[in-house]
Amino acid sequence: MRNLVELLLYNNDFTGTIPTEIGSYHELESFAISYNSFKGVIPSEIGNLKKLSLLHLQGNMLTGNTDWMNNCKIWVGDRSFIGDCGDPSGVSDPLKCKCCTVCCNVYERCQMTSGETMTPGV
């Protein structure tokens, strides 16, 4: 299972936290857990996923920041990192995401970090 390339678990009413073990799936290219009920901080171990080109975390209750993501330049072109970093937020400590390509808010309104509004999706 360590050769897993896609893990798409969006819109399933999952709860709990994102396990730190996610960082050991080095072949992972797509990780989408949008529109569930995950809580807590995004594990810094996601930063170990060098092949990751799709990271969709919006529609959860994730907090903290993405300071562990050293190189925001990897999220250009067709790569996608969507998080709940829009305003207003549904949590007391909203996600601070300097590398997100799209930020969503509690009303599922999403905006590209370039300022363009988009329709919510996966």
Backbone as CSV, one residue per row, in Angstrom:
resi,resn,N_x,N_y,N_z,CA_x,CA_y,CA_z,C_x,C_y,C_z
1,MET,0.816,-1.195,0.000,0.000,0.000,0.000,0.861,1.261,0.000
2,ARG,2.128,1.150,0.276,3.029,2.310,0.270,3.194,2.879,-1.129
3,ASN,2.756,2.174,-2.176,2.839,2.657,-3.549,1.556,3.360,-3.979
4,LEU,0.703,3.676,-3.033,-0.553,4.351,-3.304,-0.296,5.680,-4.018
5,VAL,-1.010,5.928,-5.122,-0.825,7.138,-5.915,-1.955,8.132,-5.666
6,GLU,-3.184,7.648,-5.479,-4.329,8.508,-5.230,-5.085,8.049,-3.991
7,LEU,-5.445,9.003,-3.159,-6.298,8.749,-2.012,-7.373,9.839,-2.012
8,LEU,-8.547,9.485,-2.530,-9.644,10.432,-2.712,-10.803,10.032,-1.820
9,LEU,-10.955,10.726,-0.705,-11.947,10.371,0.312,-12.904,11.517,0.587
10,TYR,-13.191,12.320,-0.403,-14.012,13.503,-0.205,-15.486,13.159,-0.047
11,ASN,-16.165,13.994,0.758,-17.614,13.935,0.940,-18.096,12.594,1.499
12,ASN,-17.516,12.184,2.611,-17.856,10.896,3.215,-18.224,10.965,4.694
13,ASP,-18.306,12.140,5.274,-18.607,12.305,6.703,-17.571,11.652,7.612
14,PHE,-16.313,11.550,7.152,-15.245,11.033,8.008,-14.943,12.047,9.105
15,THR,-14.523,11.536,10.270,-14.181,12.385,11.410,-12.790,12.029,11.894
16,GLY,-12.299,12.806,12.848,-10.995,12.542,13.440,-9.942,13.497,12.899
17,THR,-8.690,13.092,13.039,-7.579,13.910,12.563,-6.904,13.217,11.384
18,ILE,-6.124,13.987,10.651,-5.353,13.400,9.555,-4.148,12.701,10.193
19,PRO,-3.980,11.414,9.978,-2.866,10.699,10.613,-1.512,11.141,10.050
20,THR,-0.535,11.242,10.928,0.812,11.646,10.508,1.425,10.634,9.547
21,GLU,0.953,9.400,9.574,1.472,8.351,8.693,1.253,8.668,7.218
22,ILE,0.390,9.628,6.919,0.157,9.990,5.523,1.468,10.389,4.844
23,GLY,2.389,10.924,5.597,3.672,11.352,5.058,4.575,10.224,4.603
24,SER,4.227,8.988,4.914,5.057,7.851,4.506,4.627,7.253,3.165
25,TYR,3.590,7.813,2.566,3.128,7.350,1.249,3.809,8.183,0.163
26,HIS,5.086,7.929,-0.056,5.942,8.763,-0.895,5.539,8.805,-2.364
27,GLU,4.723,7.876,-2.823,4.278,7.871,-4.220,2.976,8.654,-4.410
28,LEU,2.401,9.129,-3.313,1.102,9.796,-3.365,1.175,11.079,-4.196
29,GLU,0.303,11.156,-5.200,0.218,12.325,-6.075,-1.052,13.128,-5.818
30,SER,-2.122,12.464,-5.391,-3.411,13.122,-5.155,-3.961,12.706,-3.800
31,PHE,-4.271,13.699,-2.960,-4.834,13.453,-1.638,-5.987,14.438,-1.438
32,ALA,-7.215,13.934,-1.457,-8.403,14.773,-1.314,-9.289,14.232,-0.202
33,ILE,-9.471,15.043,0.829,-10.367,14.671,1.933,-11.405,15.772,2.146
34,SER,-11.732,16.497,1.108,-12.664,17.625,1.175,-14.034,17.201,1.682
35,TYR,-14.690,18.129,2.350,-16.082,17.992,2.784,-16.324,16.744,3.627
36,ASN,-15.523,16.638,4.664,-15.694,15.644,5.719,-15.783,16.410,7.029
37,SER,-15.399,15.801,8.128,-15.403,16.486,9.428,-14.071,16.285,10.140
38,PHE,-12.976,16.336,9.385,-11.659,16.225,10.000,-11.378,17.483,10.810
39,LYS,-10.680,17.308,11.943,-10.326,18.413,12.840,-8.831,18.388,13.101
40,GLY,-8.359,19.463,13.706,-6.963,19.528,14.126,-6.074,20.156,13.070
41,VAL,-4.775,20.027,13.302,-3.797,20.639,12.400,-3.467,19.697,11.245
42,ILE,-3.060,20.286,10.151,-2.587,19.500,9.010,-1.201,18.995,9.383
43,PRO,-0.970,17.686,9.367,0.333,17.175,9.790,1.463,17.651,8.865
44,SER,2.544,18.066,9.462,3.700,18.542,8.695,4.293,17.435,7.831
45,GLU,4.005,16.186,8.156,4.505,15.052,7.379,4.021,15.081,5.927
46,ILE,2.942,15.811,5.655,2.487,15.949,4.264,3.586,16.598,3.427
47,GLY,4.422,17.380,4.067,5.554,17.998,3.385,6.549,16.998,2.824
48,ASN,6.490,15.740,3.270,7.378,14.685,2.757,6.913,14.141,1.413
49,LEU,5.714,14.504,0.990,5.125,13.946,-0.229,5.555,14.774,-1.437
50,LYS,6.720,14.504,-1.948,7.333,15.307,-3.012,6.622,15.177,-4.355
51,LYS,5.844,14.114,-4.561,5.137,13.913,-5.830,3.721,14.476,-5.795
52,LEU,3.307,14.980,-4.643,1.940,15.464,-4.466,1.659,16.653,-5.389
53,SER,0.605,16.537,-6.193,0.231,17.640,-7.070,-1.218,18.075,-6.845
54,LEU,-1.971,17.321,-6.050,-3.342,17.679,-5.715,-3.541,17.444,-4.230
55,LEU,-3.838,18.510,-3.503,-4.085,18.441,-2.069,-5.341,19.260,-1.788
56,HIS,-6.468,18.575,-1.580,-7.745,19.245,-1.358,-8.223,18.924,0.050
57,LEU,-8.227,19.941,0.905,-8.549,19.765,2.315,-9.743,20.596,2.765
58,GLN,-10.391,21.311,1.843,-11.458,22.232,2.219,-12.698,21.503,2.708
59,GLY,-13.527,22.257,3.438,-14.777,21.686,3.938,-14.589,20.826,5.169
60,ASN,-13.528,21.068,5.903,-13.251,20.379,7.163,-13.099,21.432,8.257
61,MET,-12.572,21.050,9.395,-12.345,21.990,10.487,-10.864,21.967,10.870
62,LEU,-10.016,22.144,9.874,-8.571,22.101,10.086,-8.060,23.468,10.514
63,THR,-7.063,23.471,11.377,-6.541,24.708,11.947,-5.021,24.752,11.805
64,GLY,-4.452,25.833,12.298,-3.000,25.966,12.312,-2.470,26.662,11.075
65,ASN,-1.295,26.231,10.629,-0.675,26.870,9.470,0.056,25.833,8.631
66,THR,0.572,26.281,7.532,1.325,25.386,6.642,2.780,25.838,6.538
67,ASP,3.329,26.338,7.637,4.721,26.793,7.649,5.696,25.671,7.319
68,TRP,5.300,24.435,7.546,6.151,23.287,7.241,6.337,23.115,5.743
69,MET,5.509,23.787,4.958,5.624,23.697,3.504,6.620,24.757,3.054
70,ASN,7.865,24.352,2.890,8.946,25.297,2.641,8.891,25.958,1.276
71,ASN,8.406,25.270,0.271,8.502,25.770,-1.081,7.120,25.926,-1.717
72,CYS,6.560,27.125,-1.647,5.245,27.373,-2.253,5.313,27.324,-3.768
73,LYS,6.487,27.453,-4.336,6.621,27.473,-5.790,6.234,26.149,-6.430
74,ILE,6.158,25.066,-5.651,5.751,23.786,-6.231,4.266,23.788,-6.585
75,TRP,3.485,24.724,-6.020,2.046,24.778,-6.250,1.720,25.763,-7.366
76,VAL,2.320,25.562,-8.516,2.047,26.387,-9.693,1.623,25.489,-10.849
77,GLY,1.150,26.100,-11.926,0.730,25.320,-13.088,-0.530,24.542,-12.799
78,ASP,-0.496,23.246,-13.070,-1.694,22.419,-12.885,-1.762,21.786,-11.509
79,ARG,-0.931,22.201,-10.590,-0.983,21.687,-9.221,-2.042,22.440,-8.425
80,SER,-2.668,21.773,-7.462,-3.804,22.358,-6.761,-3.740,22.060,-5.268
81,PHE,-3.751,23.117,-4.450,-3.788,22.997,-2.995,-4.933,23.882,-2.511
82,ILE,-6.031,23.243,-2.094,-7.213,23.965,-1.645,-7.395,23.732,-0.146
83,GLY,-7.586,24.822,0.590,-7.786,24.728,2.029,-8.843,25.708,2.504
84,ASP,-9.234,25.595,3.768,-10.211,26.488,4.381,-9.492,27.697,4.970
85,CYS,-8.949,28.520,4.104,-8.209,29.695,4.555,-8.943,30.978,4.218
86,GLY,-10.196,30.863,3.763,-10.997,32.034,3.419,-11.689,32.618,4.636
87,ASP,-12.259,33.790,4.465,-12.941,34.483,5.533,-14.417,34.604,5.159
88,PRO,-15.365,34.301,6.036,-15.189,33.890,7.413,-14.879,32.398,7.540
89,SER,-14.255,32.070,8.643,-13.886,30.686,8.910,-14.865,30.078,9.905
90,GLY,-14.992,28.773,9.897,-15.888,28.094,10.822,-15.191,27.612,12.085
91,VAL,-13.909,27.973,12.261,-13.154,27.538,13.442,-12.526,28.748,14.115
92,SER,-12.196,28.607,15.405,-11.637,29.729,16.161,-10.197,30.051,15.754
93,ASP,-9.451,29.072,15.266,-8.069,29.284,14.823,-7.995,28.901,13.344
94,PRO,-8.414,29.798,12.455,-8.497,29.433,11.037,-7.148,29.066,10.439
95,LEU,-7.211,28.247,9.423,-6.020,27.795,8.721,-5.304,28.979,8.091
96,LYS,-4.003,29.048,8.332,-3.151,30.051,7.707,-2.351,29.325,6.645
97,CYS,-2.670,29.590,5.404,-2.108,28.811,4.309,-1.465,29.718,3.276
98,LYS,-0.178,29.920,3.405,0.521,30.803,2.468,0.726,30.144,1.108
99,CYS,0.585,28.831,1.026,0.825,28.119,-0.230,-0.440,27.664,-0.941
100,CYS,-1.598,27.890,-0.355,-2.843,27.449,-0.995,-3.034,28.136,-2.345
101,THR,-3.469,27.384,-3.323,-3.800,27.962,-4.623,-5.234,28.469,-4.624
102,VAL,-6.070,27.907,-3.736,-7.463,28.316,-3.589,-7.802,28.293,-2.105
103,CYS,-8.516,29.335,-1.643,-8.987,29.391,-0.258,-10.508,29.387,-0.255
104,CYS,-11.084,28.581,0.639,-12.540,28.499,0.777,-12.937,29.006,2.149
105,ASN,-14.201,29.447,2.279,-14.684,29.891,3.582,-15.794,28.969,4.073
106,VAL,-16.372,29.323,5.206,-17.375,28.488,5.848,-18.633,28.339,4.982
107,TYR,-18.847,29.253,4.049,-20.002,29.187,3.165,-19.689,28.457,1.859
108,GLU,-18.562,27.773,1.820,-18.097,27.018,0.654,-17.872,27.907,-0.562
109,ARG,-17.612,29.179,-0.311,-17.205,30.090,-1.381,-15.692,30.003,-1.472
110,CYS,-15.227,29.742,-2.650,-13.796,29.539,-2.853,-13.247,30.614,-3.776
111,GLN,-12.030,31.023,-3.486,-11.399,32.055,-4.290,-9.953,31.665,-4.552
112,MET,-9.586,31.769,-5.818,-8.194,31.503,-6.169,-7.346,32.576,-5.503
113,THR,-6.145,32.229,-5.112,-5.300,33.197,-4.417,-4.926,34.362,-5.327
114,SER,-5.156,34.222,-6.620,-4.940,35.326,-7.552,-6.103,36.313,-7.510
115,GLY,-7.188,35.979,-6.763,-8.332,36.857,-6.626,-9.552,36.428,-7.434
116,GLU,-9.444,35.417,-8.265,-10.551,34.945,-9.093,-11.453,34.024,-8.285
117,THR,-12.776,34.231,-8.344,-13.728,33.384,-7.623,-14.023,32.138,-8.420
118,MET,-14.207,31.024,-7.724,-14.521,29.775,-8.405,-15.677,29.076,-7.702
119,THR,-16.299,28.146,-8.368,-17.375,27.339,-7.806,-16.773,26.230,-6.970
120,PRO,-17.310,25.970,-5.768,-16.771,24.884,-4.937,-16.848,23.548,-5.659
121,GLY,-15.891,22.724,-5.382,-15.852,21.397,-5.982,-15.078,20.461,-5.092
122,VAL,-14.447,19.497,-5.672,-13.700,18.499,-4.905,-12.413,19.049,-4.460
